[in-house]
């Protein structure tokens, strides 16, 4: 790659009017600012045999890209991808117009085209595309779009390096022709990365932070629920967690912004708490509170759905609930409304958490106890004593159940039921008591299902009515007799029930039943006796 050093130095040091004159002499476009015009002239007049299209830049070896960047007088260090991205930006864009701050003004198609040219991922929302492009611009900030100052001023003693001459062995002296070539092909060398005046990449991280503002606000509210706002260690731990969520906390500007938002959230929470129990302070607030009361029932129903769908992502659930409140027409700009909305959310989350606060072992034992004591208002004291013993030794009971089911290869059939009852009887548990046995088997089934040995469908079901002793049966029968006497009918005796039916045909019996039904209908409708 041969270059005209004199022409290159002239282009470095020429003003806009001089560059336009050179472009006019060579019938080239004179549009653009001084740096764009200079880059166009270097490409057309100095690098006449070099293809600077996007495909060729990407295919160019890393050393070749470094040499090209040096010819254009811009930063030449970095990875291969960074080099061709920087050179493409230098050749095709104005750094005063293509900045991270200007990206939100672009539409999605323009951002997508930039992602294609910079070989970035192209899928996702506009904010995602914006963040990717902003990341490149933040990394390359100050590295393209302008020739180095030392080259523009023609400073003497600027370091130079030959880029076209092949290295010769130390034992051979270069010929006169080679020396001449080496003399005319010297160009400036890059002494290292240009110093950055801002935290590299912070612009992209700030844009992403702005795009995720709702998520950050939700995370801040979660921190204020359990965190200690005056504890530096606690705040540092919170910011570290934000980093794990993808926020660019490695940049000082981002951390300072998060701390500022935390301070604002503390003030907002204080204002919300001050207005939560007070009377409306303005006509607008009064109307907003009325709207909240009208929408409360629907919001609670929506919140249940949001929490079930969100699983453990409470911050995202809070964002969705806040959006639902806005869609319901509530004015969340008022602290009295936003405080009540987030108070509803926090209360519901607390109720949900109390349901799941136990560890899995405690939770499954609790569900087993629910089976033991279901319908416990009518349980006899003797059965209660047995159930309490099982409750006090639930861990041992669980181990017995697990051992029996594992020996049966995961089966829990009547055979295992009988084995469990007999084993516990030998331990003195009175497990065959008519009120205890069905409850005990149901509780054992719950434990087995929760531990993954059987399906939930195989859990023994509690009977609709538990076994009664003879005295209880006699009491029920006598109660039924009293009901019949109150209706004016004599209760049937054993003799009448066992009396032979006779020779009546089936047709006569059916006819008699139909006549009885007709008579009953006439009485109900107020007919004759």
Secondary structure, 3 states (H helix, E strand, C coil): CCCCHHHHHHHHHCCHHHHHHHHHHCCCCCCCCHHHHHHHHHHHHHCCCCCCCHHHHHHCCHHHHHHHHHHHCCCCCCCHHHHHHHHHHHHHCCCCCCCHHHHHHCCHHHHHHHHHHCCCCCCCCHHHHHHHHHHHHHHCCCCCCCCCHHHHCCCCCCCEEECCCCCCCCCCCCCHHHHHHHHHCEEECCCCCCCCCCCCCHHHHHHHHHHCHHHHHHHHHHHHHHCCCCCHHHHHHHHHHHHHCCCCCCCHHHHHHHHHHHHHHHHHHHHHHHHCCCCCCCHHHHHHHHHHHHHHHHHHHHHHHHHHHHCCCHHHHHHHHHHHHHHCCCCCCCHHHHHHHHHHHHHHHHHHHHHHCCCHHHHHHHHHHHHHCCCHHHCCHHHHHHHHHHHHCHHHHHHHHHHHHHHCCCCCCHHHHHHHHHHHHHCCCCCCCCCCHHHHHHHHHHHHHHCCCCCHHHCCCCCCCCCCCHHHHHHHHHHHHHHHHHCCCCCCCHHHHHCCCCCCCHHHHHHHHHHHHHHHHHHHCCCCC
